[in-house]
Amino acid sequence: MSEKQSDRRDAAELRDVFTGEPLDLRPGSDDCYKCSTCDTECPVAEVDDEFPGPKFQGPEQWRLKRKEDHDIDDSIMSCSNCMRCDSACPSDVPLSGMHNTARGEYVEEEMSKFSREYVRNRILANYGRLAPLGAKFPRLANFVMGLSVTKIAYEKLLGIAGEREFPAFAEQTFTDWWEERGGNAASKERAQQARAGRDDDSDDKRVAYFHGDYSNFNTPEVAKSMVRVYEEFGYEVVVPEQRCSGTPMFANGMLDDAERAAKFNIETFAALVEQGYDVICSCTSCSMALRQEYPELYSFDGTAKVAANTFEALEYLRVNEDLDDALADSSVPESEFGTLAYHAPCHARNQGLDGQAVELLSALDGTDPVDVGDSCSGISGTYGWKEEKYDTSMKIGEEMFDHMEESGGETGVTECPTCAMQMNHGTGYDIRHPLEVLDAALVS
């Protein structure tokens, strides 16, 4: 956890903002002195003149509600939940927490549960409930979802942007691969062998992997790379049963769904933390949810403990391992990746992790990573999948697309699966995760 993030969490706890039933964020609004820094950093406000910006969505709305019973403005549904406003605020106002709560209130009190928007948002927010069905019949699901008639149907019936290519289901899920490989016991044995080969007598190198739905059902190669890289450094990996992190649920105002998922995850991972495991995420949105959004919104037993012991995968290795030494003699064939065009997800920037991938991969022979700038990709999870948000999403992403083309990169790299979708959609580049590059250098 970065010092700034730790300070922000401490400040939120001292304000005692997130207490009471229902959640009341009005006291936190008093720390906002209307400097509008958050508005200048908002990617939606930059391209959409009708969007009032995060200052209005957060502190201003709660100030209005304190004076009289104002309804939540429907523009809250145009917030993409990129959370860049959090890191921009000089007063550490809990803006994204306010936005999450406002969205939840708007959906609960003002959005019809029979509307097309609500049904669409509920489906997008709960991808993990529908994905297992597609994963059982991946070839059929991929064929059907790729048909033009299917795209037309889900745009007309649900308002899902027909321009988007539905992500393909993998032939084998990560969890099926994990069990077939031997599960936790096999990982422990491999870790012990790796430590013996490295003359490493540590016996407490244990991590619990929060892989998320997308790495399980759609990009299991990312999850496999995470496991192989960590075992190469002597870490015993366990993969417990888990639910979606809740990020798409927060973004769509489905706070009851998010609460159920969070409660399950906190109970599961808190028990492992008690046993000496640290929690590792390969998706920066997942690590953001466990580290920031959970303690902002929930007070289940173990919430703070899970948040304090959750790390993004590269971050954890950089903190605990001598990567300069480990990568000194490592390389990848130039033909495998070529020059890497790296995009830092907004949720990586919010955790102070935006520069680490380029710094780390620069140490490898056969790669020449280039940071394509601090712009937002524009897709923001489910945001760019909505018919009415698609054009805004692509306008936000234009700067990133241009920088990728100008970089001369041959392969795109990012830690966020939906940013990867947008990068591929806007440029046609093959997109990989930094862990896949490390895997190719150290293991494969």
C-alpha positions in Angstrom: 0.0 0.0 0.0 1.4 3.4 -0.9 1.9 6.1 1.8 -0.7 8.3 0.1 -3.3 5.5 0.0 -2.6 4.7 3.6 -3.0 8.3 4.7 -6.2 8.5 2.7 -7.7 5.5 4.4 -6.6 6.8 7.9 -8.3 10.1 7.1 -11.5 8.4 6.1 -11.5 6.4 9.3 -10.9 9.5 11.5 -13.8 11.3 9.8 -16.0 8.3 10.6 -17.7 9.0 7.3 -18.9 5.5 6.5 -21.0 4.7 9.5 -24.7 4.4 10.2 -27.6 2.8 8.3 -28.0 3.7 5.6 -24.6 4.9 4.6 -24.3 8.7 5.2 -21.4 10.5 3.4 -22.6 14.1 4.1 -19.9 14.7 6.8 -17.1 14.0 4.3 -18.5 16.6 2.0 -17.3 19.3 4.4 -13.7 18.6 3.6 -14.3 19.7 0.0 -13.3 23.3 -0.6 -14.5 23.4 -4.3 -11.0 23.7 -5.9 -12.4 21.6 -8.8 -9.1 19.6 -9.2 -11.2 16.5 -9.4 -13.2 17.9 -12.3 -10.1 18.7 -14.3 -8.9 15.1 -13.9 -12.2 13.5 -14.9 -12.0 11.8 -18.3 -15.8 11.8 -18.7 -16.1 15.6 -18.0 -13.3 16.2 -20.5 -15.3 14.9 -23.5 -18.9 15.3 -22.3 -19.9 18.9 -21.7 -23.2 17.8 -20.1 -21.6 15.7 -17.4 -21.3 17.9 -14.2 -18.2 16.2 -12.9 -17.1 14.4 -9.7 -17.3 17.5 -7.4 -21.1 17.7 -8.1 -21.6 14.0 -8.1 -20.0 13.7 -4.6 -19.8 16.6 -2.1 -22.3 18.9 -3.8 -25.1 16.3 -3.9 -24.5 15.4 -0.3 -24.6 19.1 0.7 -27.9 19.5 -1.1 -29.3 16.4 0.6 -28.3 17.8 4.0 -30.4 20.9 3.4 -33.5 19.2 2.1 -34.6 16.0 0.5 -33.1 16.3 -3.0 -33.2 13.2 -5.2 -29.9 11.9 -6.6 -29.2 13.4 -10.0 -29.5 10.9 -12.8 -26.1 12.0 -14.2 -24.5 9.8 -11.5 -25.0 7.0 -13.9 -22.6 8.7 -16.4 -19.7 8.5 -13.9 -17.4 5.7 -15.2 -16.0 4.8 -11.7 -12.4 5.3 -13.0 -11.7 6.8 -9.5 -9.1 9.2 -10.8 -10.8 11.9 -8.7 -9.7 10.1 -5.5 -6.0 10.5 -6.2 -6.5 14.0 -7.5 -8.2 15.5 -4.5 -5.8 17.5 -2.3 -8.2 17.2 0.7 -8.7 13.4 0.5 -12.4 13.7 0.1 -13.8 10.1 -0.3 -15.2 11.0 -3.7 -15.6 7.5 -5.2 -17.2 6.3 -2.0 -19.7 9.1 -2.4 -20.3 8.2 -6.0 -20.8 4.5 -5.2 -23.3 5.3 -2.5 -25.1 7.8 -4.7 -25.4 5.3 -7.5 -26.7 2.7 -5.2 -29.4 5.1 -3.9 -30.3 6.2 -7.4 -30.7 2.7 -8.6 -32.7 1.6 -5.5 -35.0 4.5 -5.3 -35.4 6.0 -8.8 -34.6 3.4 -11.5 -37.4 1.1 -12.5 -36.5 -2.5 -12.0 -38.3 -3.4 -15.2 -36.5 -0.9 -17.3 -34.1 -2.0 -20.1 -31.3 0.0 -18.4 -31.7 -1.8 -15.1 -31.9 -5.2 -16.7 -28.8 -4.5 -18.9 -26.8 -3.1 -16.0 -27.7 -6.0 -13.7 -26.5 -8.5 -16.4 -23.3 -6.6 -16.9 -22.6 -6.2 -13.2 -23.1 -9.9 -12.6 -21.0 -11.3 -15.3 -19.7 -14.0 -12.9 -23.2 -15.5 -12.7 -23.7 -16.0 -16.4 -20.1 -16.8 -17.4 -20.1 -20.3 -16.1 -22.8 -21.3 -18.6 -20.8 -19.9 -21.5 -17.7 -21.6 -20.1 -19.4 -25.0 -20.2 -19.9 -24.7 -23.9 -17.1 -22.3 -25.0 -17.1 -23.0 -28.7 -20.8 -22.7 -29.1 -21.0 -19.6 -26.9 -18.2 -17.9 -28.8 -19.8 -18.7 -32.2 -23.2 -17.5 -31.1 -21.9 -14.3 -29.4 -19.9 -13.5 -32.5 -22.8 -13.6 -34.9 -24.0 -10.2 -36.3 -27.6 -11.1 -35.5 -26.6 -11.6 -31.8 -25.0 -8.2 -31.6 -28.0 -6.6 -33.2 -30.3 -8.4 -30.8 -28.4 -7.5 -27.6 -28.1 -3.8 -28.8 -31.8 -3.5 -29.6 -33.1 -5.5 -26.6 -30.6 -4.6 -23.9 -28.7 -1.5 -25.0 -25.3 -3.3 -25.2 -23.1 -1.7 -27.8 -23.1 -3.8 -30.9 -19.7 -2.5 -31.9 -18.1 -4.4 -29.1 -16.7 -7.9 -29.7 -17.8 -10.2 -26.9 -14.8 -11.7 -25.1 -14.2 -15.3 -26.0 -14.5 -18.0 -23.4 -11.4 -20.1 -22.9 -11.5 -23.8 -23.8 -10.6 -24.5 -20.2 -11.1 -22.3 -17.2 -8.3 -21.4 -14.9 -9.9 -23.2 -11.9 -10.3 -26.4 -14.0 -6.6 -26.1 -15.0 -5.7 -25.5 -11.4 -7.5 -28.6 -10.1 -6.2 -30.8 -13.0 -2.7 -29.6 -12.2 -3.0 -30.8 -8.5 -4.4 -27.7 -6.8 -2.9 -26.3 -3.6 -0.9 -29.4 -2.8 0.9 -29.4 -6.1 1.7 -25.7 -5.8 3.2 -26.3 -2.3 5.5 -29.0 -3.7 6.6 -26.8 -6.7 7.3 -23.9 -4.3 9.4 -26.1 -2.1 11.4 -27.3 -5.0 12.0 -23.8 -6.3 13.2 -22.6 -2.9 15.6 -25.5 -2.7 17.0 -24.6 -6.1 17.4 -21.0 -5.0 19.0 -22.0 -1.6 16.0 -20.2 0.0 15.2 -21.5 3.4 12.0 -19.4 3.9 9.0 -21.5 5.0 6.4 -18.6 5.1 6.1 -17.7 1.5 2.4 -18.3 1.0 -0.1 -16.3 -1.0 -3.8 -16.6 -1.7 -4.7 -15.7 -5.3 -7.7 -13.6 -6.0 -8.0 -14.3 -9.8 -11.4 -12.7 -10.5 -14.0 -13.9 -13.0 -12.4 -12.7 -16.2 -9.0 -14.4 -15.7 -11.0 -17.6 -14.8 -13.3 -17.7 -17.7 -11.7 -15.7 -20.5 -8.0 -15.1 -20.0 -6.7 -18.1 -17.9 -3.2 -17.6 -19.4 -2.9 -14.6 -17.2 -3.8 -16.6 -14.1 -1.5 -19.5 -15.1 1.4 -17.0 -15.6 0.7 -15.6 -12.1 0.9 -19.1 -10.6 4.1 -20.1 -12.5 5.9 -16.9 -11.7 5.1 -17.0 -8.0 6.1 -20.6 -7.7 9.3 -19.8 -9.5 10.1 -17.4 -6.6 9.2 -20.1 -4.1 5.7 -19.1 -3.2 3.0 -21.6 -2.3 -0.2 -20.5 -4.0 -3.7 -21.3 -2.8 -6.8 -20.6 -4.9 -9.9 -20.5 -2.7 -13.5 -20.3 -3.8 -14.3 -16.7 -4.4 -16.9 -14.3 -5.9 -16.5 -11.2 -8.2 -14.6 -8.4 -6.5 -17.7 -6.3 -6.9 -16.2 -3.5 -9.0 -18.8 -3.8 -11.8 -21.5 -3.9 -9.2 -20.3 -0.7 -7.6 -20.1 0.9 -11.0 -23.7 0.0 -11.8 -25.2 0.9 -8.4 -26.0 -2.8 -7.5 -24.8 -2.4 -4.0 -26.8 -5.4 -2.6 -25.1 -7.7 -5.0 -21.7 -6.1 -4.2 -22.3 -6.5 -0.5 -23.0 -10.3 -0.9 -19.9 -10.8 -3.0 -17.8 -8.7 -0.6 -19.0 -10.6 2.5 -18.1 -13.9 0.9 -14.7 -12.8 -0.2 -13.8 -11.1 3.1 -14.8 -14.2 5.1 -12.8 -16.5 2.8 -9.6 -14.4 2.5 -9.6 -13.2 6.1 -9.4 -16.8 7.3 -6.3 -17.3 5.0 -4.7 -14.0 6.2 -5.0 -15.4 9.7 -3.0 -18.4 8.6 -0.2 -16.2 7.3 -1.2 -15.8 3.6 -1.1 -12.5 1.8 -3.8 -11.8 -0.9 -2.5 -11.3 -4.4 -4.5 -9.9 -7.4 -3.5 -9.9 -11.0 -6.2 -7.3 -11.9 -5.7 -3.8 -10.5 -9.5 -3.2 -10.3 -9.7 -6.3 -8.0 -6.9 -5.1 -5.8 -8.5 -1.6 -5.7 -11.8 -3.2 -4.6 -10.3 -5.2 -1.8 -8.0 -2.5 -0.6 -10.1 0.6 -0.9 -13.8 0.0 -1.7 -14.4 -2.8 0.8 -13.2 -0.8 3.8 -14.9 2.3 2.6 -18.3 0.6 2.3 -18.3 -2.4 4.7 -17.5 -3.2 8.3 -17.6 -7.0 8.2 -15.2 -8.8 10.5 -11.9 -9.1 8.7 -12.5 -6.3 6.2 -9.5 -4.1 7.4 -7.3 -7.2 7.7 -7.9 -8.3 4.1 -7.4 -4.7 2.9 -4.1 -4.3 4.7 -2.8 -7.6 3.4 -3.9 -7.3 -0.3 -1.4 -6.6 -3.0 -1.2 -6.3 -6.8 0.9 -9.1 -8.2 3.9 -7.1 -9.5 3.9 -4.8 -6.5 4.2 -7.7 -4.1 7.2 -9.2 -6.0 8.9 -5.8 -6.1 8.5 -5.4 -2.4 9.6 -8.9 -1.4 12.0 -10.1 -4.0 15.3 -9.0 -5.5 14.0 -8.7 -9.0 17.1 -7.0 -10.4 19.1 -10.0 -9.6 16.3 -12.4 -10.7 16.0 -10.8 -14.1 19.7 -10.0 -14.7 20.2 -13.0 -17.0 16.6 -13.3 -18.2 15.3 -12.5 -21.6 12.4 -13.1 -24.0 12.7 -13.7 -27.7 12.1 -10.4 -29.5 9.8 -12.2 -31.9 7.4 -13.1 -29.1 6.4 -9.6 -28.0 8.5 -7.0 -29.7 8.3 -3.4 -28.5 5.7 -3.2 -25.7 3.2 -0.3 -25.6 2.2 -0.1 -21.9 -1.0 1.5 -20.6 -1.4 2.1 -16.9 -5.0 1.5 -15.8 -6.6 4.2 -13.8 -7.0 1.8 -10.9 -3.3 1.1 -11.0 -2.6 4.9 -10.9 -4.9 5.2 -7.9 -2.8 2.7 -6.0 0.5 4.4 -7.0 1.5 1.5 -9.3 1.5 3.2 -12.7 5.2 3.1 -13.3 6.2 -0.3 -12.0 5.5 -2.4 -15.1 7.7 -0.3 -17.4 10.4 -0.2 -14.9 10.3 -3.9 -14.3 10.0 -5.1 -17.9 12.8 -2.7 -19.0 15.2 -5.0 -17.1 14.5 -7.8 -19.6 16.4 -8.4 -22.8 14.1 -8.7 -25.8 11.6 -6.1 -24.6 11.6 -2.3 -25.0 8.5 -1.1 -23.1 7.1 2.4 -23.7 4.6 4.1 -21.4 1.9 5.5 -23.7 0.9 8.2 -21.2 -1.5 8.9 -18.4 -4.8 9.0 -20.4 -7.7 6.8 -19.5 -8.6 3.9 -21.8 -12.2 5.0 -21.6 -13.9 1.6 -21.3 -14.0 1.6 -17.4 -15.2 -1.9 -17.0 -18.9 -2.1 -18.1 -19.2 1.6 -18.9 -18.0 1.3 -22.5 -20.2 -1.6 -23.2 -23.3 0.5 -22.9 -24.9 1.7 -26.2 -25.4 5.2 -24.9 -21.8 5.4 -23.5 -19.9 3.8 -26.3 -19.1 7.0 -28.2 -18.0 8.7 -25.0 -15.8 5.7 -24.2 -14.1 5.9 -27.6 -13.6 9.6 -27.4 -11.9 9.2 -24.0 -9.7 6.4 -25.4 -8.6 8.4 -28.5 -5.5 9.8 -26.8 -4.4 6.4 -25.7 -5.0 4.9 -29.2 -2.9 7.7 -30.7 -0.1 7.3 -28.3 0.0 3.5 -28.8 0.3 4.0 -32.6 3.0 6.7 -32.1 5.0 4.5 -29.8 6.0 2.1 -32.5 4.9 -0.7 -30.2 4.1 -4.1 -31.5 2.3 -5.5 -28.5 0.1 -3.7 -26.0 0.5 -4.4 -22.2 -1.7 -3.6 -19.3 -2.9 -5.1 -16.0 -6.6 -4.4 -16.5 -8.7 -6.9 -18.6 -11.2 -4.3 -19.7 -8.5 -1.8 -20.6 -7.0 -4.6 -22.7 -10.4 -5.0 -24.5 -10.4 -1.3 -25.3 -6.7 -1.2 -26.4 -7.4 -4.1 -28.8 -10.7 -2.6 -30.0 -9.1 0.8 -30.8 -5.8 -0.3 -32.3 -6.0 -4.0 -33.2 -2.9 -4.7 -31.2 -2.4 -8.0 -29.4 -2.6 -7.2 -25.7 -0.8 -9.1 -23.0 -0.5 -8.9 -19.2 3.0 -8.0 -17.6 2.8 -11.4 -15.8 2.8 -13.2 -19.2 6.0 -11.4 -20.2 7.6 -12.3 -16.9 6.4 -15.9 -17.3 8.0 -16.1 -20.7 11.3 -14.7 -19.3 11.6 -16.7 -16.1 9.6 -19.9 -16.6 8.4 -20.8 -20.1 
